[in-house]
């Protein structure tokens, strides 16, 4: 079993920055992918960024150049640095882990960007 716990969400003005963190614990295989998704009110959950064990990354077009995903494998942590935030970035952000053929989700952390 794997547990994911996000932190770092909050309220920020447009143009500001936030850093989300996600701690993973439990049975995590060395080969895995870590990611961040978000879900705004009335919308479907969407991919924000994903980072594979080998280091390859993939970002949503809407966040390219503003968000950066990184990981600390020794600590089983993944981070999302969010800069130049926009009101449309407002959503619940979920941490995601794919390992051992299964997908796990955190409980989510709210990010609210005011104009």
C-alpha positions as CSV (number, residue, x, y, z in Angstrom):
1,X,0.0,0.0,0.0
2,X,1.2,3.5,-0.8
3,X,0.2,6.8,0.9
4,X,0.6,10.2,-0.6
5,X,0.3,13.4,1.3
6,X,0.4,16.8,-0.4
7,X,1.2,20.1,1.2
8,X,2.0,23.7,0.2
9,X,-1.3,24.9,-1.2
10,X,-2.9,28.2,-0.3
11,X,-4.1,31.6,-1.4
12,X,-1.8,33.7,-3.6
13,X,-2.2,36.8,-5.8
14,X,-1.8,36.5,-9.6
15,X,1.9,36.6,-10.5
16,X,2.9,35.0,-7.3
17,X,4.5,31.6,-6.6
18,X,3.8,28.5,-4.6
19,X,5.6,25.2,-4.1
20,X,3.7,22.1,-3.6
21,X,5.2,19.0,-2.0
22,X,4.1,15.4,-2.0
23,X,5.4,12.8,0.4
24,X,5.1,9.1,-0.5
25,X,5.4,6.2,1.9
26,X,4.8,2.5,1.6
27,X,5.7,-0.1,-1.0
28,X,7.3,2.0,-3.8
29,X,9.1,0.3,-6.6
30,X,12.3,1.9,-7.9
31,X,10.8,2.3,-11.3
32,X,7.9,4.7,-11.0
33,X,6.4,7.9,-12.3
34,X,5.4,10.9,-10.2
35,X,3.0,13.5,-11.3
36,X,0.7,16.4,-10.5
37,X,-2.9,16.7,-11.6
38,X,-5.5,19.4,-10.9
39,X,-9.3,19.7,-10.9
40,X,-11.1,23.0,-11.0
41,X,-14.7,23.3,-10.1
42,X,-17.0,21.9,-12.7
43,X,-14.1,20.6,-14.8
44,X,-12.4,17.2,-15.2
45,X,-9.1,16.4,-13.6
46,X,-6.2,17.2,-15.9
47,X,-2.6,16.5,-16.1
48,X,-0.3,19.3,-14.9
49,X,3.1,17.7,-15.0
50,X,4.7,14.2,-14.8
51,X,8.2,13.1,-14.1
52,X,9.4,9.6,-14.9
53,X,12.2,7.7,-13.0
54,X,14.5,8.3,-15.9
55,X,14.0,12.1,-15.7
56,X,11.8,12.7,-18.6
57,X,9.1,15.3,-18.0
58,X,5.8,16.2,-19.6
59,X,3.8,19.4,-18.9
60,X,0.4,20.7,-19.8
61,X,0.7,23.4,-22.4
62,X,-1.0,25.8,-20.1
63,X,1.8,25.6,-17.5
64,X,4.9,25.2,-19.6
65,X,7.5,27.8,-18.7
66,X,5.8,28.6,-15.4
67,X,5.7,25.3,-13.5
68,X,8.6,22.9,-12.7
69,X,8.3,19.4,-11.4
70,X,11.1,17.8,-9.5
71,X,11.7,14.8,-7.2
72,X,14.0,13.7,-4.4
73,X,14.1,9.9,-4.8
74,X,16.0,9.4,-1.5
75,X,13.1,11.1,0.4
76,X,10.3,9.8,-1.9
77,X,9.3,13.4,-2.4
78,X,8.0,15.2,-5.5
79,X,7.6,18.9,-5.8
80,X,5.8,21.3,-8.1
81,X,7.2,24.8,-8.2
82,X,4.5,27.1,-9.6
83,X,5.5,30.6,-10.7
84,X,3.6,33.4,-12.5
85,X,0.4,32.0,-11.2
86,X,-2.8,32.9,-12.9
87,X,-6.4,32.9,-11.7
88,X,-7.1,30.0,-14.1
89,X,-4.6,27.9,-12.1
90,X,-7.1,27.8,-9.3
91,X,-7.9,24.2,-8.5
92,X,-7.4,21.3,-6.2
93,X,-4.0,19.8,-7.0
94,X,-3.4,16.1,-6.6
95,X,-0.2,14.2,-6.3
96,X,0.0,11.0,-8.3
97,X,2.3,8.0,-8.2
98,X,2.4,5.1,-10.7
99,X,4.4,2.1,-9.4
100,X,4.1,-1.6,-9.6
101,X,1.3,-1.4,-12.1
102,X,-0.9,0.6,-9.9
103,X,-1.8,4.3,-9.6
104,X,-2.1,6.1,-6.3
105,X,-3.5,9.5,-5.4
106,X,-3.1,12.0,-2.6
107,X,-6.0,13.7,-1.0
108,X,-5.4,17.0,-2.8
109,X,-4.4,20.5,-1.8
110,X,-6.3,23.7,-2.7
111,X,-4.6,26.4,-4.7
112,X,-6.5,29.6,-5.1
113,X,-5.1,32.5,-7.2
114,X,-6.8,35.9,-6.9
115,X,-6.7,38.6,-9.6
